[in-house]
């Protein structure tokens, strides 16, 4: 029998997979080996250094990213005749104002109460709406109004206990809105 490359016809070198299943198994073994090696080479010193610098290189698989930085359960004041959605100052100052330019921030904070006209994309219904976003002088909180009741409360049938989510979409320069959960139906 004639040899080709040191192997007889039909023979496979020991490190070459014989079929697709064994190729997949070989790849799984290689990945598992590399993961074990990476885990054991990461020391407590590495962890402490990262912690002292306020960073982390720890990666987790299946991490669920939640973009909704502002979540709120609807209260009667958000749904009633005040015609506005009240948003806590700390969340606005952390997750929205840093992404607005100086002129936009001035419009939001104006004492004249004109506010900043903003686009709000309803992710559930794939529809765009215009609201006014401003600082509410009486409570020092932030509000959405001028269309909140008509475009969201009535149109989306929001009720007390529904949870909504909002975030500033920096790519599109708009707010994205979503009804995250509905209140449990009242027991009859």
C-alpha positions as CSV (number, residue, x, y, z in Angstrom):
1,X,0.0,0.0,0.0
2,X,1.4,3.4,-1.0
3,X,1.8,6.0,1.7
4,X,0.8,9.7,1.2
5,X,2.3,12.1,3.6
6,X,3.1,9.3,6.0
7,X,-0.4,7.9,6.1
8,X,-2.0,5.1,4.2
9,X,-5.1,5.7,2.1
10,X,-8.2,6.1,4.3
11,X,-6.1,6.8,7.4
12,X,-6.4,10.2,9.2
13,X,-3.7,11.8,11.3
14,X,-4.4,11.6,15.0
15,X,-5.1,15.4,15.3
16,X,-7.5,15.6,12.4
17,X,-11.2,15.0,13.0
18,X,-12.7,11.9,11.3
19,X,-16.1,13.4,10.8
20,X,-18.2,16.5,11.5
21,X,-19.2,15.4,15.0
22,X,-15.7,14.8,16.1
23,X,-14.6,18.1,14.6
24,X,-17.3,19.9,16.8
25,X,-16.2,17.9,19.8
26,X,-12.6,18.8,19.2
27,X,-13.6,22.5,19.0
28,X,-15.6,22.3,22.2
29,X,-12.7,20.7,24.0
30,X,-10.3,23.4,22.7
31,X,-12.7,26.2,23.8
32,X,-13.2,24.6,27.3
33,X,-9.5,24.3,27.7
34,X,-8.9,27.9,26.8
35,X,-11.7,29.1,29.2
36,X,-10.2,27.0,32.1
37,X,-6.8,28.5,31.3
38,X,-8.1,32.1,31.3
39,X,-10.0,31.5,34.6
40,X,-7.0,30.2,36.4
41,X,-4.7,32.9,35.0
42,X,-6.9,35.7,36.5
43,X,-5.6,36.4,40.0
44,X,-7.0,38.0,43.1
45,X,-4.5,40.8,42.5
46,X,-6.0,41.4,39.0
47,X,-9.4,41.6,40.6
48,X,-8.3,44.0,43.3
49,X,-6.5,46.3,40.8
50,X,-9.6,46.5,38.6
51,X,-11.7,47.2,41.7
52,X,-9.4,50.0,42.8
53,X,-9.6,51.6,39.3
54,X,-13.4,51.3,39.1
55,X,-13.4,49.0,36.1
56,X,-14.0,45.3,35.4
57,X,-12.9,42.9,32.7
58,X,-15.3,40.3,34.0
59,X,-17.5,39.2,31.1
60,X,-20.6,37.1,31.6
61,X,-22.5,35.2,28.9
62,X,-26.1,35.8,28.4
63,X,-26.0,39.2,30.0
64,X,-29.4,40.9,29.5
65,X,-28.9,44.5,28.5
66,X,-31.8,46.7,29.6
67,X,-31.7,50.1,27.9
68,X,-34.6,51.5,29.9
69,X,-32.8,53.7,32.4
70,X,-36.0,55.4,33.5
71,X,-38.8,53.0,34.7
72,X,-42.0,54.1,36.3
73,X,-45.1,52.5,37.6
74,X,-48.0,54.7,36.6
75,X,-49.7,56.6,39.5
76,X,-53.0,58.5,39.4
77,X,-51.0,61.8,39.0
78,X,-49.4,60.5,35.8
79,X,-52.8,59.5,34.4
80,X,-55.2,62.2,35.6
81,X,-56.1,65.7,34.9
82,X,-52.6,67.1,35.5
83,X,-51.8,65.9,31.9
84,X,-48.1,65.1,32.6
85,X,-45.7,62.4,33.4
86,X,-43.5,63.2,36.3
87,X,-39.9,61.9,36.1
88,X,-37.5,61.9,39.1
89,X,-34.7,64.5,38.9
90,X,-31.9,62.1,39.8
91,X,-32.7,59.8,36.9
92,X,-33.0,62.7,34.4
93,X,-29.7,64.3,35.6
94,X,-27.9,61.0,35.3
95,X,-29.3,59.5,32.1
96,X,-30.7,62.3,30.0
97,X,-29.1,65.7,30.6
98,X,-25.5,64.5,29.9
99,X,-26.6,63.7,26.4
100,X,-28.3,67.0,25.6
101,X,-26.4,70.0,24.3
102,X,-26.2,73.3,26.2
103,X,-29.1,75.0,24.3
104,X,-31.3,72.0,24.9
105,X,-30.5,72.0,28.6
106,X,-31.4,75.7,28.8
107,X,-34.7,75.0,27.1
108,X,-35.5,72.2,29.6
109,X,-34.6,74.4,32.6
110,X,-36.2,77.7,31.4
111,X,-38.2,79.6,34.0
112,X,-40.6,80.5,31.2
113,X,-41.9,76.9,31.2
114,X,-41.7,76.6,27.5
115,X,-39.5,73.4,27.7
116,X,-37.9,71.4,24.9
117,X,-39.9,69.8,22.2
118,X,-38.8,66.2,21.9
119,X,-39.6,63.2,19.8
120,X,-40.8,60.1,21.6
121,X,-40.7,56.8,19.7
122,X,-43.3,54.3,21.0
123,X,-41.5,51.0,20.5
124,X,-44.6,48.9,21.0
125,X,-46.7,50.5,18.3
126,X,-43.8,51.8,16.1
127,X,-45.2,55.3,16.2
128,X,-43.6,58.8,16.7
129,X,-45.0,61.4,19.0
130,X,-44.0,64.9,20.1
131,X,-44.0,66.0,23.7
132,X,-42.5,68.8,25.7
133,X,-39.8,67.9,28.2
134,X,-39.1,70.5,31.0
135,X,-38.2,71.0,34.5
136,X,-41.3,71.5,36.6
137,X,-40.6,74.6,38.8
138,X,-43.0,73.7,41.6
139,X,-41.5,70.3,42.4
140,X,-38.0,70.6,40.9
141,X,-38.7,67.4,39.0
142,X,-38.9,66.9,35.3
143,X,-42.1,66.3,33.3
144,X,-43.3,65.3,29.9
145,X,-46.5,67.1,28.8
146,X,-48.3,68.7,25.9
147,X,-49.6,65.5,24.5
148,X,-48.8,63.0,27.2
149,X,-52.4,62.2,28.1
150,X,-53.7,62.0,24.5
151,X,-50.7,60.3,22.9
152,X,-49.8,57.9,25.6
153,X,-52.4,57.6,28.5
154,X,-55.5,57.3,26.3
155,X,-54.0,55.8,23.1
156,X,-52.1,53.1,25.0
157,X,-54.8,52.6,27.7
158,X,-52.4,53.2,30.5
159,X,-53.8,52.5,34.0
160,X,-52.5,52.7,37.5
161,X,-49.8,50.1,38.1
162,X,-48.7,49.8,34.5
163,X,-44.9,50.0,34.3
164,X,-43.4,52.1,31.5
165,X,-39.8,52.5,30.4
166,X,-38.0,55.4,28.8
167,X,-34.5,56.1,27.6
168,X,-32.7,58.7,25.6
169,X,-31.6,57.3,22.2
170,X,-28.4,59.1,21.4
171,X,-28.2,57.7,17.9
172,X,-31.6,59.1,16.9
173,X,-31.7,62.0,19.4
174,X,-35.1,61.0,20.8
175,X,-36.7,59.2,23.7
176,X,-37.7,55.6,23.3
177,X,-40.9,54.6,25.2
178,X,-42.2,51.1,26.0
179,X,-44.9,49.6,28.1
180,X,-42.8,47.2,30.1
181,X,-45.7,45.5,32.0
182,X,-49.4,45.9,32.6
183,X,-51.0,46.1,36.0
184,X,-52.7,42.9,37.1
185,X,-56.4,43.0,36.2
186,X,-58.6,43.9,39.2
187,X,-60.1,40.8,40.8
188,X,-63.9,40.7,40.2
